[in-house]
Amino acid sequence: MNKLALVTGASAGIGLQIAKELSQRGHDIVGIGSGDRIDKLADEITGVTVVPIQADLSTADGVETVLHRVDELARPLDVVALNAGKSLGGSFHDTDLDDELHMLDLNVVGQIRLAKHIVHKMAAQRHGRILVTSSLSALTPTPYESIYGPTRAFMLAFAQGLREEMKEYGVSVTALLPGATATDFHHTAGMDNTKFGSNAWKNDPTQVARQGVDALFAGKAQVIGGNASTKRAAALNKILPESIKAKRFAKDSRPGQ
Ligand SMILES: NC(=O)c1ccc[n+]([C@@H]2O[C@H](COP(=O)([O-])OP(=O)(O)OC[C@H]3O[C@@H](n4cnc5c(N)ncnc54)[C@H](OP(=O)(O)O)[C@@H]3O)[C@@H](O)[C@H]2O)c1
């Protein structure tokens, strides 16, 4: 029997490519998305069993739906990619608080709810691999995405701590830090009128996903997702002062560019 992988945000973008990568490495796929496009996942991924689940991971009920369906499969869970996430562009002065709280519910709270159950399951089976999609935004202030960046920083720090804790259970945790990637992400964040609005210069989600899955199976702590220029940007983020990084980020994220 194939191994089993669960991928959140599998209906599009980086998550869809992660699901495809895992399927090509012999994993059946449980794919999560909040809308009905997740039902098309089996058209995108062939040769393995695909179980699409429509669930809103920003809610406790949505997470429960996923956990219930996974338990019904009664199979070991070999890989989990905690990938679903969104951003919200604009000055914090102008953005809507409810939108921001919803983003926190999806990008942080829902991930932790899901991770709690997964960690128990993988610790009991004494094996497993967890891939956490964070972002290059975890390494810099993110003006005009000032709540989004901290959600990715949270997930990076969570992954790093969890990695150490889970070693004694034979479970490996890897963080994927993509640079700007050509998906619907910035459009959904309302950032069409920023430099991030154009997908022309961004990383290929296929490459980002492959780098993440390679690092996952190599048992690495983290990997930058993207091309050479993205890797240079990540290296710069380690040495530049926060104030300079904030100015540089704002050039790309400020509306009206
Ligand atoms: N694109 C970038 O530039 C970039 C850079 C760094 C990091 N990232 C990170 O990469 C991850 C994936 O982003 P992406 O670029 O692939 O974005 P995307 O193309 O917009 O895909 C987002 C995925 O999350 C799902 N999703 C959204 N809301 C959800 C909800 N409430 N419940 C369950 N699923 C939900 C979406 O499916 P439905 O719409 O069908 O629900 C979709 O499958 C995110 O965590 C993001 O922070 C992206």
The ligand as an ORCA input file, in Angstrom:
! r2SCAN-3c Opt
* xyz 0 1
  N       2.789     32.917     -3.128
  C       3.744     33.499     -2.413
  O       4.363     34.511     -2.845
  C       4.139     32.917     -1.080
  C       5.404     33.283     -0.565
  C       5.784     32.767      0.658
  C       4.952     31.916      1.365
  N       3.732     31.587      0.854
  C       2.887     30.696      1.660
  O       2.552     29.573      0.872
  C       1.302     29.047      1.308
  C       0.440     28.770      0.094
  O       0.257     29.980     -0.611
  P       0.009     30.020     -2.188
  O       0.920     31.020     -2.754
  O      -0.010     28.658     -2.743
  O      -1.452     30.667     -2.200
  P      -2.758     30.293     -3.062
  O      -2.377     29.942     -4.445
  O      -3.688     31.427     -2.809
  O      -3.295     28.969     -2.356
  C      -3.817     28.997     -1.055
  C      -4.387     27.644     -0.721
  O      -4.945     27.704      0.613
  C      -6.311     27.294      0.542
  N      -7.125     27.996      1.527
  C      -7.366     29.334      1.579
  N      -8.186     29.610      2.597
  C      -8.455     28.429      3.207
  C      -9.263     28.065      4.314
  N      -9.944     28.982      5.025
  N      -9.327     26.752      4.645
  C      -8.667     25.825      3.927
  N      -7.888     26.112      2.879
  C      -7.792     27.408      2.524
  C      -6.731     27.626     -0.877
  O      -7.800     26.826     -1.296
  P      -9.317     27.377     -1.486
  O      -9.222     28.769     -2.034
  O      -9.879     26.387     -2.418
  O      -9.844     27.335     -0.130
  C      -5.490     27.239     -1.667
  O      -5.456     25.860     -1.886
  C       0.722     30.070      2.282
  O       0.892     29.597      3.602
  C       1.575     31.311      2.075
  O       1.704     32.055      3.252
  C       3.318     32.067     -0.361
*
